[in-house]
Amino acid sequence: MTSIQELPRLISASVGTSGSARNVRADVETIQRLFNLIALKSDKPLSVDGICGPLLVQRIIDYQLNRLHVAKPDGVIDPAGRTFNSLVEDARIANTVPQANVVTAKVQQISVPAPAPIQPLSDKRQLVTTATCDGGVTLTEADFQNAATHLGGAVSINIIKAFAAVESGGLSGFGPAKMPIIAYERHIFHKYTQRKYDKSHPYLSAPYLAKADQQWRANNKDQATAWRTLSDAFNLDQKAALMSASYGMFQIMGFNFAACGYKSVFDFVSAMKLNAGQQLLAFVAFCRKNPALFKAMKNKDYAGMARNYNGSDYGDYDRRIQKAFEALEKKSSRA
Protein backbone atom coordinates (compact mmCIF):
# COMPACT_ATOMS: atom_id res chain seq x y z
CA MET A 1 0.00 0.00 0.00
CA THR A 2 1.25 3.49 -0.85
CA SER A 3 2.21 5.71 2.11
CA ILE A 4 1.94 9.50 2.26
CA GLN A 5 5.76 9.71 2.29
CA GLU A 6 5.88 8.09 -1.14
CA LEU A 7 3.51 10.60 -2.72
CA PRO A 8 4.43 13.98 -4.21
CA ARG A 9 3.09 17.01 -2.33
CA LEU A 10 1.94 18.73 -5.48
CA ILE A 11 0.00 18.19 -8.66
CA SER A 12 0.61 20.05 -11.89
CA ALA A 13 -2.99 20.67 -12.94
CA SER A 14 -6.59 20.27 -11.85
CA VAL A 15 -8.19 16.85 -11.36
CA GLY A 16 -11.87 15.99 -11.42
CA THR A 17 -15.00 16.79 -13.41
CA SER A 18 -14.50 16.23 -17.13
CA GLY A 19 -14.41 19.49 -19.08
CA SER A 20 -13.43 21.48 -15.99
CA ALA A 21 -10.16 19.72 -15.13
CA ARG A 22 -7.09 18.74 -17.18
CA ASN A 23 -6.72 15.31 -15.56
CA VAL A 24 -3.03 14.67 -16.22
CA ARG A 25 -2.50 10.95 -15.62
CA ALA A 26 0.20 11.35 -12.93
CA ASP A 27 -1.95 13.89 -11.08
CA VAL A 28 -5.03 11.65 -11.21
CA GLU A 29 -2.97 8.77 -9.80
CA THR A 30 -1.83 11.00 -6.91
CA ILE A 31 -5.42 11.94 -6.06
CA GLN A 32 -6.56 8.32 -6.32
CA ARG A 33 -3.83 7.25 -3.88
CA LEU A 34 -4.66 10.07 -1.46
CA PHE A 35 -8.32 9.05 -1.34
CA ASN A 36 -7.32 5.43 -0.78
CA LEU A 37 -5.19 6.52 2.18
CA ILE A 38 -8.17 8.12 3.93
CA ALA A 39 -10.78 5.57 2.83
CA LEU A 40 -12.97 3.92 5.45
CA LYS A 41 -13.30 0.12 5.48
CA SER A 42 -16.72 0.47 3.87
CA ASP A 43 -15.34 2.53 0.97
CA LYS A 44 -14.53 0.82 -2.31
CA PRO A 45 -10.81 1.39 -3.08
CA LEU A 46 -10.14 3.46 -6.16
CA SER A 47 -8.20 1.87 -8.98
CA VAL A 48 -4.91 3.74 -9.34
CA ASP A 49 -5.00 3.88 -13.13
CA GLY A 50 -4.66 7.60 -13.86
CA ILE A 51 -8.16 7.73 -15.34
CA CYS A 52 -10.61 10.17 -13.80
CA GLY A 53 -13.86 8.24 -13.89
CA PRO A 54 -17.29 8.78 -12.28
CA LEU A 55 -16.31 7.11 -9.00
CA LEU A 56 -13.37 9.48 -8.44
CA VAL A 57 -15.45 12.54 -9.34
CA GLN A 58 -18.16 11.41 -6.91
CA ARG A 59 -15.51 10.86 -4.21
CA ILE A 60 -14.26 14.43 -4.75
CA ILE A 61 -17.79 15.86 -4.60
CA ASP A 62 -18.58 13.90 -1.42
CA TYR A 63 -15.35 15.11 0.16
CA GLN A 64 -16.06 18.74 -0.71
CA LEU A 65 -19.63 18.45 0.55
CA ASN A 66 -19.10 16.47 3.77
CA ARG A 67 -15.54 17.38 4.75
CA LEU A 68 -15.22 20.95 3.52
CA HIS A 69 -18.93 21.86 3.77
CA VAL A 70 -18.92 23.43 0.30
CA ALA A 71 -22.47 24.46 -0.61
CA LYS A 72 -22.04 23.71 -4.32
CA PRO A 73 -19.18 21.23 -4.87
CA ASP A 74 -17.61 21.40 -8.32
CA GLY A 75 -15.83 18.04 -8.17
CA VAL A 76 -12.50 19.65 -9.10
CA ILE A 77 -9.21 19.59 -7.15
CA ASP A 78 -6.87 22.47 -8.02
CA PRO A 79 -3.07 22.29 -7.40
CA ALA A 80 -2.93 24.97 -4.69
CA GLY A 81 -6.59 24.85 -3.71
CA ARG A 82 -8.41 24.17 -0.48
CA THR A 83 -9.52 20.65 -1.44
CA PHE A 84 -6.01 19.46 -2.32
CA ASN A 85 -4.39 20.95 0.79
CA SER A 86 -7.06 19.45 3.06
CA LEU A 87 -6.84 16.05 1.35
CA VAL A 88 -3.06 15.93 1.79
CA GLU A 89 -3.37 16.88 5.46
CA ASP A 90 -6.04 14.23 6.09
CA ALA A 91 -3.86 11.60 4.41
CA ARG A 92 -0.87 12.68 6.49
CA ILE A 93 -2.85 12.37 9.72
CA ALA A 94 -4.32 9.02 8.74
CA ASN A 95 -0.85 7.78 7.84
CA THR A 96 0.77 8.77 11.13
CA VAL A 97 -1.69 7.38 13.70
CA PRO A 98 -1.31 3.76 14.95
CA GLN A 99 -2.86 1.28 12.52
CA ALA A 100 -5.50 0.11 15.02
CA ASN A 101 -6.78 3.65 15.34
CA VAL A 102 -6.73 4.63 11.65
CA VAL A 103 -10.48 4.22 11.05
CA THR A 104 -11.37 6.07 14.26
CA ALA A 105 -9.01 8.91 13.41
CA LYS A 106 -10.50 9.25 9.92
CA VAL A 107 -14.06 9.40 11.25
CA GLN A 108 -13.08 12.04 13.79
CA GLN A 109 -11.20 13.99 11.14
CA ILE A 110 -14.30 14.19 8.89
CA SER A 111 -16.14 16.29 11.46
CA VAL A 112 -13.37 18.88 11.90
CA PRO A 113 -13.70 22.06 9.80
CA ALA A 114 -11.06 22.11 7.07
CA PRO A 115 -8.33 24.72 7.01
CA ALA A 116 -8.38 27.22 4.17
CA PRO A 117 -4.71 28.26 4.03
CA ILE A 118 -4.88 30.18 0.77
CA GLN A 119 -8.15 31.96 1.42
CA PRO A 120 -8.19 35.78 1.69
CA LEU A 121 -7.16 36.93 5.16
CA SER A 122 -9.31 39.34 7.14
CA ASP A 123 -6.08 40.85 8.44
CA LYS A 124 -3.32 40.67 5.84
CA ARG A 125 -0.76 41.47 8.51
CA GLN A 126 -0.97 37.80 9.50
CA LEU A 127 1.12 37.14 6.38
CA VAL A 128 4.18 38.60 8.13
CA THR A 129 3.38 37.69 11.73
CA THR A 130 1.72 34.26 11.85
CA ALA A 131 3.11 30.85 10.91
CA THR A 132 0.65 28.70 8.95
CA CYS A 133 2.96 25.81 8.01
CA ASP A 134 1.18 22.43 7.96
CA GLY A 135 4.36 20.59 8.97
CA GLY A 136 5.59 19.75 5.46
CA VAL A 137 8.95 21.53 5.70
CA THR A 138 10.99 19.07 3.62
CA LEU A 139 10.67 17.39 0.23
CA THR A 140 10.82 13.69 -0.62
CA GLU A 141 12.54 11.99 -3.53
CA ALA A 142 9.07 11.49 -5.01
CA ASP A 143 8.47 15.25 -4.86
CA PHE A 144 11.63 15.96 -6.86
CA GLN A 145 10.87 13.18 -9.33
CA ASN A 146 7.38 14.57 -9.85
CA ALA A 147 8.80 18.05 -10.41
CA ALA A 148 11.15 16.70 -13.08
CA THR A 149 8.20 14.96 -14.73
CA HIS A 150 6.26 18.22 -14.83
CA LEU A 151 9.25 19.82 -16.54
CA GLY A 152 8.82 17.30 -19.33
CA GLY A 153 11.54 14.96 -18.13
CA ALA A 154 14.06 17.20 -19.87
CA VAL A 155 15.66 18.56 -16.69
CA SER A 156 17.77 16.39 -14.40
CA ILE A 157 16.34 15.83 -10.92
CA ASN A 158 19.75 16.78 -9.54
CA ILE A 159 19.61 20.16 -11.30
CA ILE A 160 16.40 20.90 -9.40
CA LYS A 161 18.00 19.67 -6.17
CA ALA A 162 21.06 21.83 -6.90
CA PHE A 163 18.91 24.97 -6.98
CA ALA A 164 17.46 24.00 -3.60
CA ALA A 165 20.92 23.29 -2.22
CA VAL A 166 22.32 26.64 -3.32
CA GLU A 167 19.29 28.71 -2.37
CA SER A 168 18.47 27.20 1.03
CA GLY A 169 20.84 24.37 1.82
CA GLY A 170 18.43 21.88 0.26
CA LEU A 171 17.11 20.61 3.58
CA SER A 172 14.13 22.87 4.23
CA GLY A 173 12.50 26.04 3.00
CA PHE A 174 11.50 26.98 6.55
CA GLY A 175 13.24 28.58 9.50
CA PRO A 176 12.99 27.62 13.20
CA ALA A 177 9.74 29.55 13.66
CA LYS A 178 8.09 27.53 10.84
CA MET A 179 8.07 30.63 8.65
CA PRO A 180 9.55 30.42 5.14
CA ILE A 181 13.20 31.39 4.78
CA ILE A 182 13.27 34.89 3.30
CA ALA A 183 15.68 37.61 2.23
CA TYR A 184 14.53 41.22 2.02
CA GLU A 185 15.73 43.34 -0.94
CA ARG A 186 15.43 47.07 -0.30
CA HIS A 187 16.24 48.03 -3.91
CA ILE A 188 13.11 46.15 -5.01
CA PHE A 189 11.00 48.03 -2.45
CA HIS A 190 12.63 51.22 -3.75
CA LYS A 191 11.48 50.28 -7.26
CA TYR A 192 7.88 49.36 -6.43
CA THR A 193 7.29 52.38 -4.17
CA GLN A 194 8.80 54.83 -6.69
CA ARG A 195 11.52 55.93 -4.20
CA LYS A 196 8.86 57.26 -1.83
CA TYR A 197 10.61 55.99 1.31
CA ASP A 198 14.27 56.44 0.36
CA LYS A 199 14.79 59.43 2.68
CA SER A 200 12.47 58.48 5.54
CA HIS A 201 13.37 54.78 5.66
CA PRO A 202 16.76 54.28 3.96
CA TYR A 203 17.27 50.86 5.57
CA LEU A 204 14.10 49.67 3.80
CA SER A 205 14.32 51.53 0.49
CA ALA A 206 17.41 52.46 -1.54
CA PRO A 207 18.88 52.06 -5.02
CA TYR A 208 20.94 48.97 -5.78
CA LEU A 209 24.55 49.43 -4.70
CA ALA A 210 26.18 46.03 -4.57
CA LYS A 211 25.20 42.42 -4.02
CA ALA A 212 24.70 41.69 -0.29
CA ASP A 213 26.02 45.08 0.86
CA GLN A 214 26.34 46.06 4.53
CA GLN A 215 22.70 47.12 4.94
CA TRP A 216 21.48 43.95 3.22
CA ARG A 217 23.50 41.88 5.70
CA ALA A 218 22.06 43.89 8.60
CA ASN A 219 18.51 43.44 7.32
CA ASN A 220 18.97 39.70 6.83
CA LYS A 221 21.44 38.72 9.55
CA ASP A 222 19.02 36.00 10.71
CA GLN A 223 15.47 34.96 9.91
CA ALA A 224 13.91 36.78 12.87
CA THR A 225 15.56 40.00 11.69
CA ALA A 226 14.59 39.43 8.06
CA TRP A 227 10.92 38.97 8.99
CA ARG A 228 11.01 42.09 11.21
CA THR A 229 12.49 44.03 8.31
CA LEU A 230 9.77 42.76 5.98
CA SER A 231 7.16 43.62 8.61
CA ASP A 232 8.46 47.19 8.83
CA ALA A 233 8.21 47.54 5.05
CA PHE A 234 4.75 45.93 5.14
CA ASN A 235 3.59 48.74 7.46
CA LEU A 236 4.47 51.22 4.70
CA ASP A 237 3.22 49.37 1.61
CA GLN A 238 1.85 45.83 1.89
CA LYS A 239 2.03 44.76 -1.75
CA ALA A 240 5.43 46.34 -2.45
CA ALA A 241 6.89 44.80 0.70
CA LEU A 242 5.79 41.26 -0.13
CA MET A 243 7.11 41.64 -3.68
CA SER A 244 10.49 42.73 -2.25
CA ALA A 245 11.43 39.48 -0.51
CA SER A 246 12.48 36.04 -1.73
CA TYR A 247 10.80 33.03 -0.19
CA GLY A 248 11.33 29.41 0.67
CA MET A 249 13.52 26.58 -0.50
CA PHE A 250 14.06 28.14 -3.94
CA GLN A 251 14.12 31.79 -2.82
CA ILE A 252 11.64 33.00 -5.43
CA MET A 253 11.06 36.75 -5.38
CA GLY A 254 7.55 37.89 -4.51
CA PHE A 255 7.28 40.00 -7.67
CA ASN A 256 7.33 36.72 -9.63
CA PHE A 257 3.95 35.68 -8.21
CA ALA A 258 2.16 35.73 -11.59
CA ALA A 259 4.88 33.65 -13.27
CA CYS A 260 4.39 31.10 -10.49
CA GLY A 261 0.67 30.85 -11.22
CA TYR A 262 -0.82 33.07 -8.49
CA LYS A 263 -3.35 35.87 -8.90
CA SER A 264 -1.72 38.10 -6.29
CA VAL A 265 1.42 38.34 -4.20
CA PHE A 266 -0.78 37.81 -1.13
CA ASP A 267 -1.88 34.39 -2.46
CA PHE A 268 1.72 33.59 -3.37
CA VAL A 269 3.07 34.32 0.12
CA SER A 270 0.19 32.39 1.72
CA ALA A 271 1.17 29.35 -0.36
CA MET A 272 4.90 29.72 0.37
CA LYS A 273 4.08 29.72 4.08
CA LEU A 274 2.09 26.48 3.84
CA ASN A 275 4.66 23.79 3.00
CA ALA A 276 7.71 22.88 0.94
CA GLY A 277 5.50 21.23 -1.68
CA GLN A 278 3.94 24.60 -2.53
CA GLN A 279 7.43 26.10 -2.77
CA LEU A 280 8.45 23.39 -5.23
CA LEU A 281 5.25 23.88 -7.22
CA ALA A 282 6.04 27.60 -7.55
CA PHE A 283 9.58 26.80 -8.70
CA VAL A 284 8.34 24.38 -11.37
CA ALA A 285 5.78 26.90 -12.63
CA PHE A 286 8.44 29.66 -12.72
CA CYS A 287 10.82 27.46 -14.74
CA ARG A 288 8.07 26.59 -17.23
CA LYS A 289 7.31 30.29 -17.71
CA ASN A 290 10.97 31.17 -18.37
CA PRO A 291 12.12 29.55 -21.65
CA ALA A 292 15.71 30.81 -21.32
CA LEU A 293 16.04 29.40 -17.80
CA PHE A 294 14.42 26.12 -18.83
CA LYS A 295 16.80 25.76 -21.79
CA ALA A 296 19.81 26.46 -19.57
CA MET A 297 18.65 23.86 -17.02
CA LYS A 298 18.08 21.31 -19.77
CA ASN A 299 21.52 21.92 -21.29
CA LYS A 300 23.35 22.22 -17.95
CA ASP A 301 24.40 25.73 -18.94
CA TYR A 302 25.38 26.96 -15.46
CA ALA A 303 26.05 30.57 -16.46
CA GLY A 304 22.69 30.66 -18.24
CA MET A 305 20.97 29.27 -15.15
CA ALA A 306 22.67 31.83 -12.93
CA ARG A 307 21.89 34.76 -15.21
CA ASN A 308 18.23 33.86 -15.74
CA TYR A 309 17.55 32.99 -12.11
CA ASN A 310 19.66 35.54 -10.22
CA GLY A 311 20.18 38.38 -12.69
CA SER A 312 23.30 39.65 -14.43
CA ASP A 313 25.14 40.33 -11.15
CA TYR A 314 25.13 36.66 -10.19
CA GLY A 315 28.65 36.47 -8.74
CA ASP A 316 29.76 32.85 -8.38
CA TYR A 317 26.24 31.44 -8.56
CA ASP A 318 27.07 29.45 -11.69
CA ARG A 319 30.00 27.72 -9.99
CA ARG A 320 27.94 26.96 -6.90
CA ILE A 321 25.14 25.41 -8.98
CA GLN A 322 27.66 23.31 -10.87
CA LYS A 323 29.41 22.21 -7.66
CA ALA A 324 26.09 21.25 -6.03
CA PHE A 325 24.96 19.34 -9.13
CA GLU A 326 28.22 17.42 -9.45
CA ALA A 327 28.15 16.50 -5.76
CA LEU A 328 24.60 15.19 -6.13
CA GLU A 329 25.54 13.23 -9.26
CA LYS A 330 28.48 11.68 -7.42
CA LYS A 331 26.25 10.73 -4.52
CA SER A 332 23.68 9.22 -6.89
CA SER A 333 26.30 7.09 -8.62
CA ARG A 334 27.34 5.60 -5.28
CA ALA A 335 23.78 4.76 -4.23
BATIPA-793676 format. One record per residue (C-alpha): x, y, z negated; residue in three letters. Coordinates in Angstrom, 2 decimals, decimal comma. Example, Ala and Ser with C-alpha at 12.3 -4.5 7.8 and 13.67 -1.06 7.14 Angstrom:
% BATIPA-793676
12,30|-4,50|-7,80|Ala $
13,67|-1,06|-7,14|Ser $
***
This chain:
% BATIPA-793676
0,00|0,00|0,00|Met $
1,25|3,49|0,85|Thr $
2,21|5,71|-2,11|Ser $
1,94|9,50|-2,26|Ile $
5,76|9,71|-2,29|Gln $
5,88|8,09|1,14|Glu $
3,51|10,60|2,72|Leu $
4,43|13,98|4,21|Pro $
3,09|17,01|2,33|Arg $
1,94|18,73|5,48|Leu $
0,00|18,19|8,66|Ile $
0,61|20,05|11,89|Ser $
-2,99|20,67|12,94|Ala $
-6,59|20,27|11,85|Ser $
-8,19|16,85|11,36|Val $
-11,87|15,99|11,42|Gly $
-15,00|16,79|13,41|Thr $
-14,50|16,23|17,13|Ser $
-14,41|19,49|19,08|Gly $
-13,43|21,48|15,99|Ser $
-10,16|19,72|15,13|Ala $
-7,09|18,74|17,18|Arg $
-6,72|15,31|15,56|Asn $
-3,03|14,67|16,22|Val $
-2,50|10,95|15,62|Arg $
0,20|11,35|12,93|Ala $
-1,95|13,89|11,08|Asp $
-5,03|11,65|11,21|Val $
-2,97|8,77|9,80|Glu $
-1,83|11,00|6,91|Thr $
-5,42|11,94|6,06|Ile $
-6,56|8,32|6,32|Gln $
-3,83|7,25|3,88|Arg $
-4,66|10,07|1,46|Leu $
-8,32|9,05|1,34|Phe $
-7,32|5,43|0,78|Asn $
-5,19|6,52|-2,18|Leu $
-8,17|8,12|-3,93|Ile $
-10,78|5,57|-2,83|Ala $
-12,97|3,92|-5,45|Leu $
-13,30|0,12|-5,48|Lys $
-16,72|0,47|-3,87|Ser $
-15,34|2,53|-0,97|Asp $
-14,53|0,82|2,31|Lys $
-10,81|1,39|3,08|Pro $
-10,14|3,46|6,16|Leu $
-8,20|1,87|8,98|Ser $
-4,91|3,74|9,34|Val $
-5,00|3,88|13,13|Asp $
-4,66|7,60|13,86|Gly $
-8,16|7,73|15,34|Ile $
-10,61|10,17|13,80|Cys $
-13,86|8,24|13,89|Gly $
-17,29|8,78|12,28|Pro $
-16,31|7,11|9,00|Leu $
-13,37|9,48|8,44|Leu $
-15,45|12,54|9,34|Val $
-18,16|11,41|6,91|Gln $
-15,51|10,86|4,21|Arg $
-14,26|14,43|4,75|Ile $
-17,79|15,86|4,60|Ile $
-18,58|13,90|1,42|Asp $
-15,35|15,11|-0,16|Tyr $
-16,06|18,74|0,71|Gln $
-19,63|18,45|-0,55|Leu $
-19,10|16,47|-3,77|Asn $
-15,54|17,38|-4,75|Arg $
-15,22|20,95|-3,52|Leu $
-18,93|21,86|-3,77|His $
-18,92|23,43|-0,30|Val $
-22,47|24,46|0,61|Ala $
-22,04|23,71|4,32|Lys $
-19,18|21,23|4,87|Pro $
-17,61|21,40|8,32|Asp $
-15,83|18,04|8,17|Gly $
-12,50|19,65|9,10|Val $
-9,21|19,59|7,15|Ile $
-6,87|22,47|8,02|Asp $
-3,07|22,29|7,40|Pro $
-2,93|24,97|4,69|Ala $
-6,59|24,85|3,71|Gly $
-8,41|24,17|0,48|Arg $
-9,52|20,65|1,44|Thr $
-6,01|19,46|2,32|Phe $
-4,39|20,95|-0,79|Asn $
-7,06|19,45|-3,06|Ser $
-6,84|16,05|-1,35|Leu $
-3,06|15,93|-1,79|Val $
-3,37|16,88|-5,46|Glu $
-6,04|14,23|-6,09|Asp $
-3,86|11,60|-4,41|Ala $
-0,87|12,68|-6,49|Arg $
-2,85|12,37|-9,72|Ile $
-4,32|9,02|-8,74|Ala $
-0,85|7,78|-7,84|Asn $
0,77|8,77|-11,13|Thr $
-1,69|7,38|-13,70|Val $
-1,31|3,76|-14,95|Pro $
-2,86|1,28|-12,52|Gln $
-5,50|0,11|-15,02|Ala $
-6,78|3,65|-15,34|Asn $
-6,73|4,63|-11,65|Val $
-10,48|4,22|-11,05|Val $
-11,37|6,07|-14,26|Thr $
-9,01|8,91|-13,41|Ala $
-10,50|9,25|-9,92|Lys $
-14,06|9,40|-11,25|Val $
-13,08|12,04|-13,79|Gln $
-11,20|13,99|-11,14|Gln $
-14,30|14,19|-8,89|Ile $
-16,14|16,29|-11,46|Ser $
-13,37|18,88|-11,90|Val $
-13,70|22,06|-9,80|Pro $
-11,06|22,11|-7,07|Ala $
-8,33|24,72|-7,01|Pro $
-8,38|27,22|-4,17|Ala $
-4,71|28,26|-4,03|Pro $
-4,88|30,18|-0,77|Ile $
-8,15|31,96|-1,42|Gln $
-8,19|35,78|-1,69|Pro $
-7,16|36,93|-5,16|Leu $
-9,31|39,34|-7,14|Ser $
-6,08|40,85|-8,44|Asp $
-3,32|40,67|-5,84|Lys $
-0,76|41,47|-8,51|Arg $
-0,97|37,80|-9,50|Gln $
1,12|37,14|-6,38|Leu $
4,18|38,60|-8,13|Val $
3,38|37,69|-11,73|Thr $
1,72|34,26|-11,85|Thr $
3,11|30,85|-10,91|Ala $
0,65|28,70|-8,95|Thr $
2,96|25,81|-8,01|Cys $
1,18|22,43|-7,96|Asp $
4,36|20,59|-8,97|Gly $
5,59|19,75|-5,46|Gly $
8,95|21,53|-5,70|Val $
10,99|19,07|-3,62|Thr $
10,67|17,39|-0,23|Leu $
10,82|13,69|0,62|Thr $
12,54|11,99|3,53|Glu $
9,07|11,49|5,01|Ala $
8,47|15,25|4,86|Asp $
11,63|15,96|6,86|Phe $
10,87|13,18|9,33|Gln $
7,38|14,57|9,85|Asn $
8,80|18,05|10,41|Ala $
11,15|16,70|13,08|Ala $
8,20|14,96|14,73|Thr $
6,26|18,22|14,83|His $
9,25|19,82|16,54|Leu $
8,82|17,30|19,33|Gly $
11,54|14,96|18,13|Gly $
14,06|17,20|19,87|Ala $
15,66|18,56|16,69|Val $
17,77|16,39|14,40|Ser $
16,34|15,83|10,92|Ile $
19,75|16,78|9,54|Asn $
19,61|20,16|11,30|Ile $
16,40|20,90|9,40|Ile $
18,00|19,67|6,17|Lys $
21,06|21,83|6,90|Ala $
18,91|24,97|6,98|Phe $
17,46|24,00|3,60|Ala $
20,92|23,29|2,22|Ala $
22,32|26,64|3,32|Val $
19,29|28,71|2,37|Glu $
18,47|27,20|-1,03|Ser $
20,84|24,37|-1,82|Gly $
18,43|21,88|-0,26|Gly $
17,11|20,61|-3,58|Leu $
14,13|22,87|-4,23|Ser $
12,50|26,04|-3,00|Gly $
11,50|26,98|-6,55|Phe $
13,24|28,58|-9,50|Gly $
12,99|27,62|-13,20|Pro $
9,74|29,55|-13,66|Ala $
8,09|27,53|-10,84|Lys $
8,07|30,63|-8,65|Met $
9,55|30,42|-5,14|Pro $
13,20|31,39|-4,78|Ile $
13,27|34,89|-3,30|Ile $
15,68|37,61|-2,23|Ala $
14,53|41,22|-2,02|Tyr $
15,73|43,34|0,94|Glu $
15,43|47,07|0,30|Arg $
16,24|48,03|3,91|His $
13,11|46,15|5,01|Ile $
11,00|48,03|2,45|Phe $
12,63|51,22|3,75|His $
11,48|50,28|7,26|Lys $
7,88|49,36|6,43|Tyr $
7,29|52,38|4,17|Thr $
8,80|54,83|6,69|Gln $
11,52|55,93|4,20|Arg $
8,86|57,26|1,83|Lys $
10,61|55,99|-1,31|Tyr $
14,27|56,44|-0,36|Asp $
14,79|59,43|-2,68|Lys $
12,47|58,48|-5,54|Ser $
13,37|54,78|-5,66|His $
16,76|54,28|-3,96|Pro $
17,27|50,86|-5,57|Tyr $
14,10|49,67|-3,80|Leu $
14,32|51,53|-0,49|Ser $
17,41|52,46|1,54|Ala $
18,88|52,06|5,02|Pro $
20,94|48,97|5,78|Tyr $
24,55|49,43|4,70|Leu $
26,18|46,03|4,57|Ala $
25,20|42,42|4,02|Lys $
24,70|41,69|0,29|Ala $
26,02|45,08|-0,86|Asp $
26,34|46,06|-4,53|Gln $
22,70|47,12|-4,94|Gln $
21,48|43,95|-3,22|Trp $
23,50|41,88|-5,70|Arg $
22,06|43,89|-8,60|Ala $
18,51|43,44|-7,32|Asn $
18,97|39,70|-6,83|Asn $
21,44|38,72|-9,55|Lys $
19,02|36,00|-10,71|Asp $
15,47|34,96|-9,91|Gln $
13,91|36,78|-12,87|Ala $
15,56|40,00|-11,69|Thr $
14,59|39,43|-8,06|Ala $
10,92|38,97|-8,99|Trp $
11,01|42,09|-11,21|Arg $
12,49|44,03|-8,31|Thr $
9,77|42,76|-5,98|Leu $
7,16|43,62|-8,61|Ser $
8,46|47,19|-8,83|Asp $
8,21|47,54|-5,05|Ala $
4,75|45,93|-5,14|Phe $
3,59|48,74|-7,46|Asn $
4,47|51,22|-4,70|Leu $
3,22|49,37|-1,61|Asp $
1,85|45,83|-1,89|Gln $
2,03|44,76|1,75|Lys $
5,43|46,34|2,45|Ala $
6,89|44,80|-0,70|Ala $
5,79|41,26|0,13|Leu $
7,11|41,64|3,68|Met $
10,49|42,73|2,25|Ser $
11,43|39,48|0,51|Ala $
12,48|36,04|1,73|Ser $
10,80|33,03|0,19|Tyr $
11,33|29,41|-0,67|Gly $
13,52|26,58|0,50|Met $
14,06|28,14|3,94|Phe $
14,12|31,79|2,82|Gln $
11,64|33,00|5,43|Ile $
11,06|36,75|5,38|Met $
7,55|37,89|4,51|Gly $
7,28|40,00|7,67|Phe $
7,33|36,72|9,63|Asn $
3,95|35,68|8,21|Phe $
2,16|35,73|11,59|Ala $
4,88|33,65|13,27|Ala $
4,39|31,10|10,49|Cys $
0,67|30,85|11,22|Gly $
-0,82|33,07|8,49|Tyr $
-3,35|35,87|8,90|Lys $
-1,72|38,10|6,29|Ser $
1,42|38,34|4,20|Val $
-0,78|37,81|1,13|Phe $
-1,88|34,39|2,46|Asp $
1,72|33,59|3,37|Phe $
3,07|34,32|-0,12|Val $
0,19|32,39|-1,72|Ser $
1,17|29,35|0,36|Ala $
4,90|29,72|-0,37|Met $
4,08|29,72|-4,08|Lys $
2,09|26,48|-3,84|Leu $
4,66|23,79|-3,00|Asn $
7,71|22,88|-0,94|Ala $
5,50|21,23|1,68|Gly $
3,94|24,60|2,53|Gln $
7,43|26,10|2,77|Gln $
8,45|23,39|5,23|Leu $
5,25|23,88|7,22|Leu $
6,04|27,60|7,55|Ala $
9,58|26,80|8,70|Phe $
8,34|24,38|11,37|Val $
5,78|26,90|12,63|Ala $
8,44|29,66|12,72|Phe $
10,82|27,46|14,74|Cys $
8,07|26,59|17,23|Arg $
7,31|30,29|17,71|Lys $
10,97|31,17|18,37|Asn $
12,12|29,55|21,65|Pro $
15,71|30,81|21,32|Ala $
16,04|29,40|17,80|Leu $
14,42|26,12|18,83|Phe $
16,80|25,76|21,79|Lys $
19,81|26,46|19,57|Ala $
18,65|23,86|17,02|Met $
18,08|21,31|19,77|Lys $
21,52|21,92|21,29|Asn $
23,35|22,22|17,95|Lys $
24,40|25,73|18,94|Asp $
25,38|26,96|15,46|Tyr $
26,05|30,57|16,46|Ala $
22,69|30,66|18,24|Gly $
20,97|29,27|15,15|Met $
22,67|31,83|12,93|Ala $
21,89|34,76|15,21|Arg $
18,23|33,86|15,74|Asn $
17,55|32,99|12,11|Tyr $
19,66|35,54|10,22|Asn $
20,18|38,38|12,69|Gly $
23,30|39,65|14,43|Ser $
25,14|40,33|11,15|Asp $
25,13|36,66|10,19|Tyr $
28,65|36,47|8,74|Gly $
29,76|32,85|8,38|Asp $
26,24|31,44|8,56|Tyr $
27,07|29,45|11,69|Asp $
30,00|27,72|9,99|Arg $
27,94|26,96|6,90|Arg $
25,14|25,41|8,98|Ile $
27,66|23,31|10,87|Gln $
29,41|22,21|7,66|Lys $
26,09|21,25|6,03|Ala $
24,96|19,34|9,13|Phe $
28,22|17,42|9,45|Glu $
28,15|16,50|5,76|Ala $
24,60|15,19|6,13|Leu $
25,54|13,23|9,26|Glu $
28,48|11,68|7,42|Lys $
26,25|10,73|4,52|Lys $
23,68|9,22|6,89|Ser $
26,30|7,09|8,62|Ser $
27,34|5,60|5,28|Arg $
23,78|4,76|4,23|Ala $
***
